[in-house]
Structure formats: structure tokens, C-alpha cells
């Protein structure tokens, strides 16, 4: 477990920057060393993507959609305050994982399908299913994929310059 100071040191960002991310991404805030490795990995991914020139507005839009997908797949039933972050840091089935939450959705991305019928809830289902209420995981996944592909294309273009900058950093020490 990590304290906010550990996160600040690990990411080389100020407390204000980290607290700003927590606020803008609507993450739970804890006192003391109560931040999990998954929480730190999520913040690390945000910092890395920002370094790769991915706009924070784009990341917040993607995050909002990812949480919607996770809710539609009933992954919000674990009881954890950080249920949407708990998969961060997992390394198996990388191509089946959402970009920010790192949750495994059961199909390779990019894809416009999901393994329907998955239900991680232990409680009784709602009276109406999501589709009847206007929620359609495939429709939401299509929204996700539009942003995901834009981010992926941007990273592909930015990666050579970022690698060159990291190599050049040695000269500035």
C-alpha cells in the first residue's frame, strides 16, 4: 500500500498535480498508506499517456466510457471503493483489456463485440435489462473504440519522438 507521498515520488509529480488527477478523474481519496498498487498503476498510466501527448480531456472521456462499460458488464459489484481500478497492473491477456482500467472484457480490442451474458453481480438483476433501459454495451463499446483508436494512432506517431527524447535526456544530466 502507498501513501500520497509515495505516489508523488514514484510519478515525479507534485501533490497538487496528483490531487488534481484524483479530482478530475473522480478517484477516491484516502488518508495514509491506503493506495493500492493498482491505484498507483492507474495514475502512472495517465501520466505516461500525458507524456505521449494524449490530452487529458480525451483521457477523461475515455475513462467515463470505460466505467460505463464496466457497469454494463456488472463489474461494479465487488464492493471495493476502487473496483474500477483493481485490474490495473494485470499483465495477462493484454489485448483484451481496456486502456485505463485494464479490465479484461473477454474479447480482443479493437473489436465491436463483447462476451455478452457475463454477470459478475451476486445480487438479483434489475427489473428491466440494460437494453430496455436504453443502455447497450455494444453501442458504448463503439464509442470507446473511436477514442481508443484515436489514442492508439496518436501514440504510434508520438512514440519515436518520445523514445528519442528519453535517449537525449542522458545528454542533459
MIDOSE-1310 file (N, C-alpha, C; in nm, 2 decimals, decimal comma, always signed):
residues 173
xxxx	+0,08/-0,12/+0,00/+0,00/+0,00/+0,00/+0,09/+0,12/+0,00; +0,03/+0,23/-0,06/+0,11/+0,35/-0,07/+0,04/+0,47/-0,01; +0,12/+0,57/+0,04/+0,07/+0,70/+0,08/+0,08/+0,79/-0,04; +0,01/+0,91/-0,03/+0,02/+1,00/-0,14/+0,16/+1,05/-0,16
xxxx	+0,24/+1,06/-0,06/+0,38/+1,09/-0,08/+0,46/+0,99/-0,17; +0,43/+0,86/-0,15/+0,49/+0,76/-0,23/+0,45/+0,77/-0,37; +0,33/+0,81/-0,40/+0,28/+0,83/-0,54/+0,34/+0,95/-0,60; +0,35/+1,05/-0,52/+0,42/+1,18/-0,57/+0,56/+1,15/-0,61
xxxx	+0,63/+1,07/-0,53/+0,77/+1,04/-0,56/+0,79/+0,95/-0,67; +0,70/+0,85/-0,68/+0,71/+0,75/-0,79/+0,68/+0,81/-0,92; +0,59/+0,90/-0,93/+0,55/+0,96/-1,06/+0,62/+1,09/-1,09; +0,70/+1,14/-0,99/+0,77/+1,27/-1,01/+0,68/+1,38/-1,04
xxxx	+0,57/+1,39/-0,97/+0,47/+1,49/-0,99/+0,44/+1,55/-0,85; +0,39/+1,67/-0,85/+0,36/+1,74/-0,73/+0,23/+1,68/-0,66; +0,21/+1,71/-0,53/+0,09/+1,67/-0,46/-0,03/+1,73/-0,53; -0,02/+1,86/-0,57/-0,13/+1,93/-0,63/-0,17/+1,86/-0,76
xxxx	-0,07/+1,82/-0,84/-0,10/+1,76/-0,97/-0,17/+1,63/-0,94; -0,12/+1,54/-0,85/-0,19/+1,42/-0,82/-0,33/+1,44/-0,77; -0,35/+1,53/-0,67/-0,48/+1,56/-0,62/-0,57/+1,61/-0,73; -0,52/+1,69/-0,83/-0,60/+1,73/-0,94/-0,64/+1,62/-1,03
xxxx	-0,55/+1,52/-1,05/-0,59/+1,40/-1,12/-0,70/+1,32/-1,05; -0,69/+1,31/-0,92/-0,79/+1,24/-0,84/-0,92/+1,31/-0,85; -0,92/+1,44/-0,85/-1,05/+1,51/-0,86/-1,11/+1,50/-1,00; -1,03/+1,53/-1,10/-1,08/+1,53/-1,24/-1,12/+1,39/-1,29
xxxx	-1,06/+1,29/-1,24/-1,09/+1,15/-1,28/-1,19/+1,09/-1,17; -1,23/+1,16/-1,08/-1,33/+1,12/-0,97/-1,28/+0,99/-0,90; -1,16/+1,00/-0,86/-1,10/+0,88/-0,79/-1,12/+0,90/-0,64; -1,13/+0,79/-0,57/-1,14/+0,80/-0,42/-1,01/+0,85/-0,36
xxxx	-1,02/+0,93/-0,25/-0,91/+0,98/-0,18/-0,90/+0,92/-0,05; -0,78/+0,87/-0,01/-0,76/+0,80/+0,12/-0,67/+0,88/+0,21; -0,67/+0,85/+0,33/-0,57/+0,91/+0,43/-0,47/+0,80/+0,46; -0,34/+0,84/+0,46/-0,24/+0,74/+0,50/-0,20/+0,65/+0,38
xxxx	-0,14/+0,54/+0,42/-0,09/+0,44/+0,32/-0,20/+0,34/+0,28; -0,30/+0,39/+0,21/-0,42/+0,31/+0,17/-0,44/+0,30/+0,02; -0,34/+0,35/-0,05/-0,35/+0,35/-0,20/-0,29/+0,22/-0,25; -0,36/+0,14/-0,33/-0,31/+0,01/-0,37/-0,21/+0,03/-0,49
xxxx	-0,15/-0,08/-0,52/-0,06/-0,08/-0,64/-0,14/-0,05/-0,77; -0,26/-0,11/-0,77/-0,35/-0,08/-0,89/-0,38/+0,07/-0,90; -0,40/+0,13/-0,79/-0,43/+0,28/-0,79/-0,31/+0,35/-0,85; -0,19/+0,32/-0,80/-0,07/+0,38/-0,85/-0,05/+0,35/-1,00
xxxx	-0,08/+0,23/-1,04/-0,06/+0,19/-1,18/-0,16/+0,27/-1,27; -0,28/+0,30/-1,22/-0,37/+0,38/-1,30/-0,32/+0,52/-1,32; -0,27/+0,58/-1,21/-0,22/+0,71/-1,22/-0,09/+0,72/-1,30; -0,01/+0,61/-1,29/+0,11/+0,60/-1,38/+0,07/+0,60/-1,53
xxxx	-0,03/+0,52/-1,56/-0,08/+0,52/-1,70/-0,12/+0,65/-1,75; -0,19/+0,72/-1,66/-0,24/+0,86/-1,70/-0,12/+0,95/-1,73; -0,02/+0,95/-1,64/+0,10/+1,03/-1,66/+0,17/+0,99/-1,78; +0,19/+0,86/-1,81/+0,25/+0,81/-1,93/+0,18/+0,86/-2,06
xxxx	+0,05/+0,85/-2,05/-0,03/+0,89/-2,17/-0,02/+1,04/-2,19; -0,02/+1,12/-2,08/+0,00/+1,26/-2,10/+0,14/+1,29/-2,16; +0,24/+1,22/-2,11/+0,38/+1,24/-2,17/+0,37/+1,21/-2,32; +0,29/+1,11/-2,36/+0,28/+1,08/-2,50/+0,19/+1,17/-2,58
xxxx	+0,15/+1,29/-2,51/+0,08/+1,39/-2,58/-0,07/+1,36/-2,60; -0,12/+1,28/-2,51/-0,27/+1,25/-2,52/-0,34/+1,35/-2,42; -0,43/+1,42/-2,47/-0,50/+1,53/-2,40/-0,57/+1,47/-2,28; -0,57/+1,54/-2,17/-0,65/+1,50/-2,05/-0,80/+1,49/-2,08
xxxx	-0,85/+1,58/-2,16/-0,99/+1,58/-2,19/-1,03/+1,44/-2,26; -0,94/+1,40/-2,35/-0,96/+1,27/-2,42/-0,96/+1,16/-2,32; -0,86/+1,16/-2,23/-0,85/+1,06/-2,13/-0,97/+1,05/-2,04; -1,02/+1,17/-2,00/-1,14/+1,17/-1,91/-1,26/+1,12/-1,99
xxxx	-1,27/+1,15/-2,12/-1,38/+1,10/-2,20/-1,37/+0,94/-2,20; -1,25/+0,89/-2,23/-1,23/+0,75/-2,23/-1,26/+0,69/-2,10; -1,22/+0,75/-1,99/-1,24/+0,70/-1,86/-1,39/+0,69/-1,82; -1,46/+0,79/-1,86/-1,61/+0,79/-1,84/-1,68/+0,67/-1,91
xxxx	-1,63/+0,65/-2,04/-1,69/+0,54/-2,12/-1,65/+0,41/-2,06; -1,52/+0,40/-2,02/-1,48/+0,27/-1,96/-1,56/+0,23/-1,84; -1,58/+0,33/-1,75/-1,66/+0,30/-1,63/-1,80/+0,26/-1,67; -1,86/+0,32/-1,78/-1,99/+0,28/-1,82/-1,99/+0,14/-1,87
xxxx	-1,89/+0,10/-1,95/-1,88/-0,04/-2,00/-1,87/-0,14/-1,88; -1,78/-0,10/-1,78/-1,77/-0,19/-1,66/-1,90/-0,20/-1,59; -1,98/-0,10/-1,58/-2,11/-0,10/-1,51/-2,20/-0,19/-1,59; -2,20/-0,17/-1,72/-2,29/-0,25/-1,81/-2,26/-0,40/-1,80
xxxx	-2,13/-0,43/-1,78/-2,09/-0,57/-1,77/-2,10/-0,62/-1,62; -2,15/-0,53/-1,54/-2,17/-0,57/-1,40/-2,04/-0,59/-1,32; -1,94/-0,53/-1,36/-1,81/-0,54/-1,28/-1,80/-0,45/-1,16; -1,91/-0,37/-1,14/-1,91/-0,28/-1,03/-1,97/-0,34/-0,90
xxxx	-1,97/-0,47/-0,90/-2,04/-0,54/-0,78/-1,95/-0,59/-0,68; -1,82/-0,56/-0,68/-1,72/-0,62/-0,59/-1,73/-0,56/-0,45; -1,78/-0,44/-0,44/-1,79/-0,38/-0,31/-1,67/-0,30/-0,27; -1,57/-0,30/-0,36/-1,44/-0,22/-0,34/-1,47/-0,08/-0,38
xxxx	-1,41/+0,02/-0,30/-1,42/+0,16/-0,34/-1,34/+0,19/-0,47; -1,25/+0,10/-0,50/-1,17/+0,12/-0,62/-1,19/+0,01/-0,72; -1,31/-0,04/-0,73/-1,35/-0,15/-0,82/-1,30/-0,13/-0,96; -1,31/+0,00/-1,00/-1,28/+0,03/-1,14/-1,13/+0,04/-1,17
xxxx	-1,05/+0,03/-1,07/-0,90/+0,04/-1,08/-0,84/-0,10/-1,05; -0,91/-0,19/-0,99/-0,85/-0,31/-0,93/-0,78/-0,40/-1,03; -0,80/-0,38/-1,16/-0,73/-0,47/-1,26/-0,60/-0,40/-1,31; -0,58/-0,27/-1,27/-0,46/-0,20/-1,32/-0,33/-0,28/-1,27
xxxx	-0,25/-0,30/-1,36/-0,13/-0,38/-1,33/-0,13/-0,52/-1,37; -0,25/-0,57/-1,41/-0,26/-0,71/-1,45/-0,19/-0,72/-1,59; -0,12/-0,83/-1,62/-0,05/-0,84/-1,74/-0,10/-0,95/-1,83; -0,19/-1,04/-1,79/-0,24/-1,14/-1,88/-0,34/-1,09/-1,97
xxxx	-0,35/-1,15/-2,09/-0,45/-1,11/-2,19/-0,45/-0,96/-2,22; -0,34/-0,91/-2,24/-0,32/-0,76/-2,26/-0,41/-0,71/-2,37; -0,43/-0,78/-2,48/-0,51/-0,73/-2,59/-0,66/-0,73/-2,56; -0,70/-0,79/-2,45/-0,84/-0,80/-2,42/-0,88/-0,69/-2,31
xxxx	-0,78/-0,61/-2,27/-0,80/-0,52/-2,16/-0,83/-0,38/-2,21; -0,92/-0,31/-2,13/-0,94/-0,17/-2,16/-0,82/-0,09/-2,13; -0,80/+0,02/-2,19/-0,68/+0,10/-2,18/-0,65/+0,16/-2,04; -0,75/+0,22/-1,98/-0,72/+0,28/-1,85/-0,75/+0,19/-1,73
xxxx	-0,86/+0,13/-1,73/-0,90/+0,04/-1,61/-0,82/-0,09/-1,62; -0,78/-0,13/-1,74/-0,70/-0,25/-1,76/-0,79/-0,37/-1,74; -0,92/-0,36/-1,74/-1,02/-0,46/-1,72/-1,03/-0,55/-1,84; -1,03/-0,68/-1,82/-1,04/-0,78/-1,92/-1,19/-0,79/-1,96
xxxx	-1,22/-0,76/-2,09/-1,36/-0,76/-2,13/-1,39/-0,89/-2,21; -1,30/-0,98/-2,23/-1,32/-1,11/-2,29/-1,31/-1,12/-2,44; -1,28/-1,01/-2,51/-1,26/-1,01/-2,65/-1,14/-0,92/-2,68; -1,07/-0,95/-2,79/-0,95/-0,87/-2,83/-1,00/-0,74/-2,88
xxxx	-0,93/-0,63/-2,84/-0,95/-0,50/-2,89/-0,85/-0,47/-3,00; -0,89/-0,40/-3,10/-1,02/-0,34/-3,12/-1,12/-0,44/-3,17; -1,24/-0,44/-3,11/-1,35/-0,53/-3,15/-1,47/-0,45/-3,13; -1,58/-0,49/-3,19/-1,71/-0,43/-3,17/-1,80/-0,53/-3,11
xxxx	-1,75/-0,62/-3,03/-1,83/-0,72/-2,97/-1,77/-0,74/-2,83; -1,86/-0,79/-2,74/-1,81/-0,83/-2,61/-1,88/-0,97/-2,58; -1,83/-1,03/-2,48/-1,89/-1,16/-2,45/-2,01/-1,13/-2,36; -2,12/-1,13/-2,43/-2,25/-1,10/-2,36/-2,29/-1,21/-2,27
xxxx	-2,36/-1,17/-2,17/-2,41/-1,27/-2,07/-2,32/-1,28/-1,95; -2,21/-1,22/-1,95/-2,12/-1,22/-1,84/-2,19/-1,14/-1,73; -2,20/-1,19/-1,61/-2,26/-1,12/-1,50/-2,18/-1,14/-1,37; -2,11/-1,04/-1,33/-2,03/-1,05/-1,21/-2,10/-1,01/-1,08
xxxx	-2,23/-0,98/-1,09/-2,31/-0,94/-0,98/-2,35/-1,06/-0,90; -2,36/-1,04/-0,77/-2,41/-1,15/-0,68/-2,55/-1,12/-0,64; -2,60/-1,00/-0,67/-2,73/-0,96/-0,63/-2,83/-0,99/-0,74; -2,96/-0,97/-0,71/-3,06/-1,00/-0,81/-3,05/-0,90/-0,92
xxxx	-3,09/-0,94/-1,04/-3,09/-0,85/-1,16/-3,19/-0,74/-1,14; -3,18/-0,64/-1,22/-3,28/-0,53/-1,23/-3,41/-0,58/-1,29; -3,52/-0,51/-1,27/-3,64/-0,55/-1,33/-3,64/-0,54/-1,48; -3,57/-0,44/-1,53/-3,55/-0,43/-1,68/-3,41/-0,44/-1,71
xxxx	-3,37/-0,51/-1,82/-3,23/-0,52/-1,85/-3,18/-0,39/-1,91; -3,05/-0,38/-1,92/-2,99/-0,25/-1,97/-3,04/-0,21/-2,11; -3,06/-0,30/-2,20/-3,10/-0,27/-2,33/-3,24/-0,20/-2,33; -3,33/-0,26/-2,25/-3,47/-0,20/-2,23/-3,46/-0,06/-2,17
xxxx	-3,36/-0,03/-2,09/-3,34/+0,10/-2,03/-3,27/+0,20/-2,12; -3,23/+0,15/-2,24/-3,16/+0,24/-2,33/-3,01/+0,22/-2,32; -2,96/+0,13/-2,24/-2,81/+0,10/-2,23/-2,78/-0,02/-2,31; -2,68/+0,00/-2,40/-2,64/-0,11/-2,49/-2,49/-0,11/-2,49
xxxx	-2,43/-0,22/-2,43/-2,29/-0,23/-2,41/-2,22/-0,22/-2,55; -2,27/-0,28/-2,65/-2,21/-0,28/-2,78/-2,20/-0,13/-2,83; -2,31/-0,06/-2,81/-2,31/+0,09/-2,85/-2,21/+0,16/-2,78; -2,20/+0,14/-2,65/-2,10/+0,21/-2,57/-1,96/+0,17/-2,61
xxxx	-1,94/+0,04/-2,64/-1,81/-0,01/-2,68/-1,77/+0,06/-2,81; -1,86/+0,08/-2,90/-1,83/+0,15/-3,02/-1,78/+0,30/-3,00; -1,84/+0,36/-2,90/-1,80/+0,50/-2,86/-1,65/+0,49/-2,80; -1,63/+0,39/-2,72/-1,50/+0,36/-2,66/-1,40/+0,34/-2,77
xxxx	-1,43/+0,26/-2,87/-1,33/+0,23/-2,97/-1,29/+0,35/-3,06; -1,38/+0,44/-3,08/-1,35/+0,56/-3,15/-1,24/+0,64/-3,08; -1,25/+0,66/-2,95/-1,15/+0,73/-2,88/-1,02/+0,64/-2,86; -1,04/+0,52/-2,84/-0,93/+0,42/-2,82/-0,84/+0,42/-2,95
xxxx	-0,90/+0,42/-3,06/-0,82/+0,41/-3,19/-0,75/+0,55/-3,21; -0,82/+0,66/-3,18/-0,75/+0,79/-3,19/-0,63/+0,79/-3,10; -0,64/+0,74/-2,98/-0,53/+0,74/-2,88/-0,42/+0,65/-2,93; -0,46/+0,54/-2,98/-0,36/+0,44/-3,03/-0,28/+0,50/-3,15
xxxx	-0,35/+0,56/-3,24/-0,29/+0,63/-3,36/-0,19/+0,74/-3,31; -0,24/+0,82/-3,22/-0,16/+0,93/-3,17/-0,03/+0,87/-3,10; -0,04/+0,77/-3,02/+0,07/+0,71/-2,95/+0,17/+0,66/-3,05; +0,12/+0,59/-3,16/+0,21/+0,54/-3,26/+0,29/+0,65/-3,33
xxxx	+0,23/+0,76/-3,35/+0,30/+0,88/-3,41/+0,40/+0,94/-3,31; +0,36/+0,94/-3,18/+0,44/+1,01/-3,08/+0,55/+0,93/-3,03; +0,54/+0,80/-3,03/+0,64/+0,71/-2,97/+0,78/+0,73/-3,02; +0,81/+0,74/-3,15/+0,95/+0,76/-3,19/+1,01/+0,89/-3,13
xxxx	+0,94/+1,00/-3,12/+0,99/+1,12/-3,07/+1,01/+1,11/-2,92; +0,92/+1,04/-2,85/+0,93/+1,02/-2,70/+1,05/+0,93/-2,67; +1,08/+0,83/-2,75/+1,20/+0,74/-2,73/+1,32/+0,82/-2,76; +1,32/+0,91/-2,86/+1,44/+0,99/-2,89/+1,47/+1,09/-2,77
xxxx	+1,36/+1,15/-2,72/+1,37/+1,24/-2,61/+1,43/+1,17/-2,49; +1,38/+1,05/-2,46/+1,44/+0,98/-2,34/+1,59/+0,95/-2,36; +1,63/+0,91/-2,48/+1,77/+0,89/-2,51/+1,85/+1,02/-2,50; +1,79/+1,13/-2,54/+1,86/+1,26/-2,54/+1,87/+1,31/-2,40
xxxx	+1,78/+1,27/-2,31/+1,78/+1,32/-2,17/+1,92/+1,29/-2,10; +1,98/+1,18/-2,14/+2,11/+1,14/-2,08/+2,21/+1,26/-2,11; +2,21/+1,32/-2,22/+2,30/+1,43/-2,25/+2,28/+1,56/-2,16; +2,16/+1,57/-2,10/+2,13/+1,69/-2,02/+2,15/+1,67/-1,88
x	+2,20/+1,55/-1,84/+2,23/+1,53/-1,70/+2,35/+1,60/-1,65
